[in-house]
Amino acid sequence: MKHSQFEHWILDDIALSVDQGKSLEAHLTGCKECRQLKTGWDASRNLLTTAILASPAPGFTIRWQDTIARKYRLEKVRRFRLTLAGLLMLAFAASLTYMVASGSFLHILANFFTSIAQLVIAITNGLSTLGYWISRMPLAVTLTAGFMLFGMLTAFILTAAFTLWNVNNRKQLAHEIVSD
C-alpha cells in the first residue's frame, strides 16, 4: 500500500475533493501508521494555534536595545582599528618597496649594523675602564659599594613589588564610580 499520497493529504493543509476525502477516510480506517500521523498532526496543529505566547521580562526591550547599541559601537571601533592597521601595513609595504627599489634600504641596513657594532664596542670599552678603576680601589671600598648597590637594588625591587601588589589589591573607595 502506498502511503506517500495519503501522508501529503494529511500534512498539507489543502482542500480535498469529496472523492479524495472518502479515499483518505477509507485508508485511515485500515492503516494504523497514517491514523497515528493524522492524530499527531491534529494535536500538533492544535498546540500551535492555541499556544500562549510568553511575554518578556520588564525592561527587556531597553536591555536589548542597549546591547545592540553597545555591540554596534564595539564593531565600529573594531572596523576603525582594522582599517587603520591595514593602512599602516600598506604604508609600511609601500615604503619598504620604495627603499628596496631605490637601494636606500641597504644603506639603512648597513647603518643599523654599524650602529649596533659601535654600541657594543662602546659598552665593552666602558666596562673595561670600570673594571680597571675597580681593580685599583682597595677591597673594602669595592665590597662596600657592592653591598650598597645590592641593597638599593633589593629595596627598589621590593618597593616595586609592594606597589604593584597594593594597586592590584586596592579596595574601591566610597566616592569612586565603578566602570565597566
Secondary structure, 3 states (H helix, E strand, C coil): CCCHHHHHHHHCCCCCCHHHHHHHHHHHHHCHHHHHHHHHHHHHHHHHHHCCCCCCCCCHHHHHHHHHHHHHHHHHHHHHHHHHHHHHHHHHHHHHHHHHHHCHHHHHHHHHHHHHHHHHHHHHHHHHHHHHHHHHCCHHHHHHHHHHHHHHHHHHHHHHHHHHHHHHCCCCCCCCCCCC
